[in-house]
Amino acid sequence: MAGTFEVYKDSAGKFRFRLKAGNGEIIAQGQAYSSKASALAGIESIKKNAPGADTDDQT
């Protein structure tokens, strides 16, 4: 099963999103946004930019 983005409001009333794997485990989450539209734009940015993203291991 594919992952799913969830949009929700945090305890401060800000909009956030998280990406859940097919098994329901949270594998990524976004920052706090003041509007739902901004959170949705953040999701779209990840969908557009992540497939070609490199890994920068700073350990």
Order of alpha helices (4+ residues) and beta strands (2+ residues): beta-beta-beta-alpha
